[in-house]
Amino acid sequence: MASSQHVLLSPAELAYLHASLSLTPPIRPDGRSPTQFRPLVAETGILPGTNGSARICFADGTEAIVGVKAEVERTRTRHDFPSLDESAEDDDDLDDNQNDVVKGDNDWVEMTVEIPGYRDDDAGTVFLSAMLSEALLADGEFTKRLWINQRFHWKLYLDILLISPPLSYPLPLLSLTTHLALLAARLPRLKSEGDEDPLFDDDWAAAPYLYPRPSEKGSKATAPAPAARPPVTLLVMAVGNNIIFDPSKEELAVADVALAVSVGESSSSTTSTTSSKPTAMDIDTEETKGHNLRLLSVRTIDPPSRLTPPGIPNASNSAYGANAGAKDTEKKKQQQEQARTAESEAVEGVWKAPRGGAKTLVMATMVQKVLEKGGVADEVLDALDGVDLN
Amino acid sequence: MPLDTSAYSLALLRVDGRRWNELRRIHAQIRTQAAADGSSYLEMGHTKVMCVVNGPSEPGPRRGATSGGGSGGGQSKNAEVAVNIVIAGFSSVDRKRRGRGDKHILELQSTISQALAASLHTHLFPHSTINISLHVLSQDGSLLAALINAATLACVDAGIPMTDYVAACTAGSTSTYAANDEGADPLLDMNHQEEQELPGLTVATLGDSDRVAVLVCESRVQVSRLEGMLAVGVDGCKQVREILDRVVREKGIKMIQEGTVERGVGLNDMELD
């Protein structure tokens, strides 16, 4: 869908773009630095009928609205889960997971993406929603927040609407909007105790946030393992060895590689339990400030540059007299061979769609650039902190 | 949820405290979105819709379920008005997801498309398509009316020539079909609760005139009450038109003041303060 959208650029324009993006430092058409994001306008709590909602408007005019709606649903009894009674505490010899009463299921989250002009079963739309929900469900921590008691849980519906026509690949926009909507989402406060039928507090002001705020973290001692933030999926692309963040549609049209990198932030307590690697622990102890980032998923995205038409070098262009005077069939044959080599080999200044896979080193650098301290993900999360959540 | 209609006769006030001839709060904005040719945002009470217009442009490959109005295809002499409605899952109180093939949505699409195709000067744009996509963010009755109003505003913003505003509004009656109530009052601008319980119709008129562009009635009404309802509805449409017109003029004045557009000839007498 949107990633392979048609870009109306000639091979010469593509070659020019590619050349300027592969300079050091790269020169982007809109004058941004390689790690700079487009400016955006964000607001939350726009729809009082939802549990949480957000709207983000990028400077290029693309706009998305996300609404989160929660419903109470009865949990299906699972036969592999023996503890419907209080005996769960006794079975310490069982698996660690069995011991953990708070459980989540990926079925508890339903995500739909609506893009005007595209069917909801369009491959691109399905791929987008799969990428977004994958990041959300990757660490299994999120669904635990939806747990009410042994018998009931919250079913969370995430409806993602792209309001504007998809000008650029909408993944970062949708991901950031979803992030904000989840941050703003609140669920009614539970009044009932234990495994009785859930009863909720009518007072919306008392409703706790799905992701508890740092300030009230202390009071929410009962909240399940407060991982601080929902995930963010960033679009990163590479041209040559240059790594460029938040590409516009034109930049994506000359990308050698495009990656969707999902990054989550976890509180130090969860990291210390989940990551057994000593390196991760070192980072935790070294730097207390900043975000505690964790890589959740990486997906390669087929860049639209693969579908662009190649340019023809002057050497093989008949309009520039390449075949002039070629009367002998032998000579013609020779020139055809030359043309063939010209087609397969890169000629300076002539556009050729990138072929083959990405270099491992480039991919590793892209992921590293996202994750490093003070890197792009840090910056994005800091910027999103500035959004007023009401 | 049953609506206690008997309370109406006591104080002549409706469930939300309005009198029979009062509209809900209408709030509208145009040019809400930079990337589109025209856009608008409209609230009628708690019904909130957004509209984005693209075009008139060369018709692209046809995707999804769009309904053509005016006349079908991009090969015709008139521009095709393609309307696409997305009803967000979170828009109603209980989450209910509607697929694109939903009959109700298809009907809304073709109604809006035909109403606008009649009002827009589609003959000026042969072999082209005007894409109107409507997003329903919140529903509380009068959905079709809100969609038509939003689409009109967005078409104005897109600068597509049209004869006049297509302003829409709903009207109902205080008594159900079965009750043989002589003193039934007509009601203006129904909310969701009233729509569930009482007969109602949606009417859209062309500008200041009494010419009806759309009339949709999906409930059973006694014929004797229809005339009253229609009269109230048409009257409401005129009020809605005033509101839409004010929104457009305010935005126009703002754009001139900000210097986005140049002051045209003959605008010198216009009040700019």
Boltz contact constraints between the chains, C-beta under 6 A:
constraints:
  - contact:
      token1: [A, 47]
      token2: [B, 137]
      max_distance: 6.0
  - contact:
      token1: [A, 47]
      token2: [B, 138]
      max_distance: 6.0
  - contact:
      token1: [A, 49]
      token2: [B, 138]
      max_distance: 6.0
  - contact:
      token1: [A, 50]
      token2: [B, 90]
      max_distance: 6.0
  - contact:
      token1: [A, 61]
      token2: [B, 34]
      max_distance: 6.0
  - contact:
      token1: [A, 61]
      token2: [B, 35]
      max_distance: 6.0
  - contact:
      token1: [A, 62]
      token2: [B, 35]
      max_distance: 6.0
  - contact:
      token1: [A, 63]
      token2: [B, 33]
      max_distance: 6.0
  - contact:
      token1: [A, 67]
      token2: [B, 90]
      max_distance: 6.0
  - contact:
      token1: [A, 69]
      token2: [B, 90]
      max_distance: 6.0
  - contact:
      token1: [A, 69]
      token2: [B, 95]
      max_distance: 6.0
  - contact:
      token1: [A, 114]
      token2: [B, 86]
      max_distance: 6.0
  - contact:
      token1: [A, 116]
      token2: [B, 84]
      max_distance: 6.0
  - contact:
      token1: [A, 116]
      token2: [B, 133]
      max_distance: 6.0
  - contact:
      token1: [A, 117]
      token2: [B, 63]
      max_distance: 6.0
  - contact:
      token1: [A, 119]
      token2: [B, 64]
      max_distance: 6.0
  - contact:
      token1: [A, 157]
      token2: [B, 89]
      max_distance: 6.0
  - contact:
      token1: [A, 157]
      token2: [B, 95]
      max_distance: 6.0
  - contact:
      token1: [A, 159]
      token2: [B, 88]
      max_distance: 6.0
  - contact:
      token1: [A, 159]
      token2: [B, 89]
      max_distance: 6.0
  - contact:
      token1: [A, 159]
      token2: [B, 90]
      max_distance: 6.0
  - contact:
      token1: [A, 161]
      token2: [B, 88]
      max_distance: 6.0
  - contact:
      token1: [A, 161]
      token2: [B, 135]
      max_distance: 6.0
  - contact:
      token1: [A, 163]
      token2: [B, 50]
      max_distance: 6.0
  - contact:
      token1: [A, 163]
      token2: [B, 135]
      max_distance: 6.0
  - contact:
      token1: [A, 164]
      token2: [B, 33]
      max_distance: 6.0
  - contact:
      token1: [A, 164]
      token2: [B, 35]
      max_distance: 6.0
  - contact:
      token1: [A, 167]
      token2: [B, 35]
      max_distance: 6.0
